[in-house]
Amino acid sequence: MMLPEAAACEALPLFFQLAVTPGGINDNKLIELNEYGHSIVFEEKINEEVHVMKERPGDESERVVKRKRLLFSVVIILLLSLLLSGCALGHSAWWKEEVLLHDGQTIIVDRSQKLGGYPTLDSHDRSVLEEKWDFPVPGTTKFVTWKIGQELPPKGYSLSLLVVGFVRGAPYIATSPAGCISYNYWGRPNPPYVFFKYDGKTWQRIKLEEFPTELTDSNVVVGNPDLQNRTGTVPIARIKGDNRYLEPHLKKIIREPLKSAQSMDCEEMIYYKGWWISPDSFLKESIDKTTSISK
């Protein structure tokens, strides 16, 4: 039986109580789970068991059985502590990518992701809630960080990084909206890119005309690498291999409007009172009624 992730975490304390009860240390006391540190208050009962074993020598086989019970209980407790820690801390991924810059230099970029649950029952990948890239600035000891929420706008920004480069000492990146809601949120650009320049303090959005023409080829893994590549350092050759099936405008920056880009595939949408809908949608009236009732 499969449980949703949240339900599984909530069920752990109950499972713990049931798991250690038969013949274990939890004969008449409830094992307490510390909500924050995940420490488990079981020393009192274990000490009681050990004291009884010392005071009453009994049969050798009986003492062996008690030792096994204690060992089993401790193992179960430790395993469940680890599971509880995973529920509290969430999931993340981290790896490095070897990035080939336009001038032939290479840099090693740190890439990390904060992950959520599985979007669908048959999903193999967790959803990405937040992504962070740390770029070393060539010729210096400095790093520049690009951090972005990947949830749907307006809660997040949902952009896929395509190109990172440094021209005359200034860091630039090219991104592409990930999905139709993000595409509408960013103003339905065609060609479908969102460009940024780092001004020394923050990333500022710039126009296509301001983005250096030297920066053309995607040089990071667009989206997620294959599962087996999300560890260690992903070399340049593997990055190119992961990107080989991308649409042409995602592999190379195109400076002319595209006829078959997202501008044609994604219908126009607006954000209206918490909903993404068509500008002339009949849903506006229903949303207005729902909003007035909730007030």
C-alpha positions as CSV (number, residue, x, y, z in Angstrom):
1,M,0.0,0.0,0.0
2,M,1.3,3.4,-0.9
3,L,0.7,6.5,1.2
4,P,1.1,10.1,0.1
5,E,4.3,11.5,1.5
6,A,2.6,13.8,4.0
7,A,0.3,11.0,5.2
8,A,3.3,8.7,5.6
9,C,5.1,11.2,7.8
10,E,2.0,11.7,9.9
11,A,1.6,8.0,10.4
12,L,5.1,7.4,11.6
13,P,4.5,8.0,15.3
14,L,1.6,5.5,15.2
15,F,3.7,3.0,13.3
16,F,6.4,3.4,15.9
17,Q,4.1,2.7,18.8
18,L,2.8,-0.5,17.1
19,A,6.2,-1.7,15.9
20,V,7.9,-1.8,19.4
21,T,5.0,-2.9,21.5
22,P,5.0,-6.8,21.0
23,G,7.5,-8.2,23.4
24,G,9.5,-5.0,23.3
25,I,10.3,-2.2,25.7
26,N,6.9,-0.4,25.3
27,D,4.9,-2.7,27.6
28,N,3.0,0.0,29.5
29,K,4.4,3.4,28.4
30,L,4.0,5.5,25.3
31,I,7.3,6.3,23.6
32,E,7.5,10.1,23.2
33,L,8.9,11.7,20.0
34,N,10.5,15.1,20.3
35,E,9.0,17.2,17.5
36,Y,12.1,19.3,16.9
37,G,15.2,17.2,17.7
38,H,13.6,13.8,17.0
39,S,15.2,12.5,20.2
40,I,13.2,9.6,21.7
41,V,12.6,9.3,25.4
42,F,13.2,5.6,26.0
43,E,16.2,5.6,28.4
44,E,14.0,5.2,31.5
45,K,12.4,2.0,30.2
46,I,15.6,0.5,28.9
47,N,17.4,1.2,32.2
48,E,14.6,-0.5,34.0
49,E,14.9,-3.6,31.8
50,V,18.7,-3.7,32.3
51,H,18.3,-3.2,36.1
52,V,15.9,-6.1,36.3
53,M,18.2,-8.3,34.3
54,K,21.1,-7.6,36.7
55,E,19.0,-8.1,39.8
56,R,17.4,-11.4,38.6
57,P,20.0,-13.6,36.9
58,G,17.3,-16.1,35.8
59,D,17.9,-18.5,32.9
60,E,20.7,-17.7,30.4
61,S,18.4,-18.1,27.4
62,E,15.9,-15.7,29.0
63,R,18.6,-13.0,29.3
64,V,19.7,-13.6,25.6
65,V,16.1,-13.1,24.5
66,K,15.8,-9.9,26.5
67,R,19.0,-8.6,25.0
68,K,17.7,-9.3,21.5
69,R,14.5,-7.5,22.3
70,L,16.4,-4.5,23.5
71,L,18.6,-4.5,20.5
72,F,15.7,-4.8,18.1
73,S,13.9,-1.9,19.9
74,V,16.9,0.4,19.7
75,V,17.3,-0.4,15.9
76,I,13.7,0.4,15.2
77,I,13.9,3.6,17.2
78,L,17.0,4.8,15.3
79,L,15.5,3.9,11.9
80,L,12.3,5.8,12.7
81,S,14.4,8.8,14.0
82,L,16.0,9.0,10.5
83,L,12.6,8.8,8.8
84,L,11.2,11.6,11.0
85,S,14.3,13.7,10.3
86,G,13.6,13.2,6.5
87,C,10.0,14.4,6.9
88,A,11.0,17.5,8.8
89,L,14.0,18.5,6.7
90,G,12.5,17.8,3.3
91,H,14.5,16.6,0.3
92,S,17.2,18.2,-1.7
93,A,19.7,17.5,-4.5
94,W,23.1,18.9,-5.1
95,W,25.8,18.4,-7.8
96,K,28.3,20.4,-9.9
97,E,28.4,21.2,-13.6
98,E,31.5,21.8,-15.8
99,V,30.5,24.9,-17.8
100,L,32.2,25.8,-21.1
101,L,32.2,29.6,-21.5
102,H,32.0,31.4,-24.8
103,D,35.8,32.3,-24.7
104,G,36.9,28.7,-24.1
105,Q,37.4,29.0,-20.4
106,T,35.6,26.5,-18.1
107,I,34.2,27.0,-14.6
108,I,32.7,24.5,-12.1
109,V,29.2,25.6,-11.1
110,D,27.5,24.4,-7.9
111,R,23.8,23.6,-8.4
112,S,21.4,22.7,-5.7
113,Q,17.6,22.1,-5.5
114,K,15.0,22.1,-2.8
115,L,12.5,19.4,-3.7
116,G,8.9,18.9,-2.9
117,G,6.6,15.9,-3.4
118,Y,5.8,13.8,-6.5
119,P,3.5,15.8,-8.9
120,T,1.6,12.7,-10.0
121,L,1.2,9.1,-8.8
122,D,3.4,7.8,-11.6
123,S,6.1,10.5,-11.3
124,H,9.7,9.4,-10.9
125,D,11.0,12.9,-10.1
126,R,10.0,15.2,-7.2
127,S,8.9,18.7,-8.1
128,V,11.6,21.4,-7.8
129,L,10.5,24.2,-5.3
130,E,13.7,26.2,-5.4
131,E,16.9,26.2,-7.3
132,K,20.3,27.8,-6.6
133,W,23.4,28.2,-8.8
134,D,26.8,29.5,-7.6
135,F,29.0,30.7,-10.4
136,P,32.7,31.4,-9.8
137,V,33.7,34.7,-11.6
138,P,36.7,33.9,-13.9
139,G,40.0,35.4,-12.8
140,T,38.7,36.2,-9.3
141,T,37.9,34.4,-6.0
142,K,34.3,35.7,-6.1
143,F,31.1,33.9,-6.6
144,V,27.8,35.1,-8.0
145,T,24.6,33.3,-6.9
146,W,21.4,32.9,-9.0
147,K,18.5,31.7,-6.7
148,I,15.0,31.3,-7.9
149,G,11.7,29.9,-6.7
150,Q,10.5,27.3,-9.2
151,E,6.9,27.1,-8.2
152,L,4.2,28.5,-10.5
153,P,3.9,32.3,-10.5
154,P,3.2,34.4,-8.6
155,K,4.5,32.3,-5.8
156,G,7.6,31.4,-7.8
157,Y,9.1,32.4,-11.1
158,S,9.5,29.1,-13.0
159,L,12.5,29.8,-15.3
160,S,14.9,27.4,-16.8
161,L,18.5,28.5,-17.0
162,L,20.0,28.1,-20.5
163,V,23.2,30.1,-20.7
164,V,25.7,31.7,-18.2
165,G,28.5,33.9,-19.4
166,F,30.8,36.7,-18.5
167,V,31.5,39.6,-20.9
168,R,33.9,42.4,-19.8
169,G,33.7,41.2,-16.3
170,A,29.9,41.3,-16.0
171,P,27.8,38.1,-15.4
172,Y,24.9,37.5,-17.8
173,I,22.3,34.7,-17.9
174,A,19.6,33.7,-20.4
175,T,16.6,31.8,-19.2
176,S,13.3,30.5,-20.7
177,P,9.9,30.4,-19.1
178,A,9.0,26.9,-18.0
179,G,5.4,26.4,-19.1
180,C,2.5,28.5,-20.2
181,I,1.7,30.2,-16.9
182,S,5.3,31.3,-16.5
183,Y,5.4,32.4,-20.1
184,N,2.3,34.7,-19.5
185,Y,3.7,35.9,-16.2
186,W,6.9,37.1,-18.0
187,G,5.0,39.0,-20.6
188,R,4.9,36.4,-23.4
189,P,8.3,37.2,-24.9
190,N,9.1,36.2,-28.4
191,P,11.8,34.9,-28.9
192,P,10.8,33.1,-25.6
193,Y,13.7,34.2,-23.3
194,V,14.1,36.2,-20.1
195,F,17.6,37.8,-19.8
196,F,19.4,39.1,-16.8
197,K,22.6,41.0,-16.0
198,Y,24.3,41.1,-12.5
199,D,24.9,44.7,-11.5
200,G,27.1,43.9,-8.5
201,K,24.2,43.6,-6.1
202,T,21.2,42.0,-7.8
203,W,20.2,40.4,-11.1
204,Q,18.4,43.0,-13.3
205,R,16.2,42.0,-16.2
206,I,17.5,43.3,-19.5
207,K,16.2,43.4,-23.1
208,L,17.4,41.1,-25.9
209,E,19.3,43.9,-27.5
210,E,21.3,44.3,-24.2
211,F,22.3,40.7,-24.1
212,P,25.8,40.1,-25.5
213,T,25.8,38.5,-29.0
214,E,28.8,36.4,-27.9
215,L,26.6,34.3,-25.7
216,T,24.7,31.9,-27.9
217,D,25.0,28.2,-26.9
218,S,23.3,26.6,-23.9
219,N,26.1,25.5,-21.6
220,V,24.3,24.1,-18.5
221,V,22.0,21.2,-18.2
222,V,18.6,22.6,-19.1
223,G,16.0,21.2,-16.7
224,N,17.3,18.2,-14.7
225,P,20.1,15.9,-15.7
226,D,19.4,12.2,-15.9
227,L,19.0,10.7,-12.5
228,Q,22.4,9.0,-12.5
229,N,24.1,12.3,-13.3
230,R,22.7,14.2,-10.3
231,T,25.8,13.6,-8.3
232,G,29.5,14.6,-8.4
233,T,30.5,16.8,-11.3
234,V,28.7,16.6,-14.7
235,P,31.3,17.1,-17.4
236,I,30.9,19.2,-20.5
237,A,30.4,16.2,-22.8
238,R,27.6,14.9,-20.6
239,I,25.9,18.3,-20.5
240,K,25.9,18.4,-24.3
241,G,24.5,14.8,-24.3
242,D,21.6,15.8,-21.9
243,N,20.8,18.8,-24.0
244,R,20.8,17.1,-27.4
245,Y,17.0,16.5,-27.6
246,L,16.1,20.1,-26.7
247,E,14.1,22.3,-29.1
248,P,16.5,24.3,-31.3
249,H,15.7,27.6,-29.6
250,L,16.6,26.1,-26.2
251,K,20.0,24.8,-27.5
252,K,21.0,28.1,-29.1
253,I,19.8,31.7,-28.4
254,I,17.8,32.9,-31.4
255,R,17.4,36.6,-31.9
256,E,14.4,36.6,-34.3
257,P,10.7,36.0,-33.3
258,L,9.7,32.4,-33.6
259,K,6.6,31.3,-35.4
260,S,6.2,28.1,-33.5
261,A,7.4,29.1,-30.1
262,Q,5.4,29.4,-26.9
263,S,3.7,32.5,-28.3
264,M,1.7,30.3,-30.6
265,D,1.3,27.2,-28.3
266,C,0.3,29.0,-25.1
267,E,-3.0,30.9,-25.0
268,E,-3.0,34.3,-23.4
269,M,-3.7,34.2,-19.7
270,I,-4.0,36.8,-16.9
271,Y,-3.8,36.4,-13.1
272,Y,-7.2,37.3,-11.6
273,K,-7.9,37.0,-7.9
274,G,-5.7,34.0,-7.4
275,W,-6.5,32.2,-10.7
276,W,-4.9,32.1,-14.1
277,I,-7.6,32.5,-16.7
278,S,-8.2,33.8,-20.2
279,P,-8.7,37.6,-20.4
280,D,-12.3,37.2,-21.6
281,S,-13.1,34.1,-19.5
282,F,-16.6,33.5,-18.2
283,L,-14.9,32.3,-15.0
284,K,-14.4,35.9,-13.8
285,E,-18.1,36.1,-12.7
286,S,-17.8,32.8,-10.8
287,I,-14.6,33.9,-9.2
288,D,-16.2,37.2,-8.2
289,K,-19.1,35.4,-6.6
290,T,-16.9,33.0,-4.7
291,T,-14.7,35.9,-3.5
292,S,-17.8,37.9,-2.3
293,I,-19.2,34.8,-0.4
294,S,-15.9,34.1,1.3
295,K,-15.8,37.7,2.6
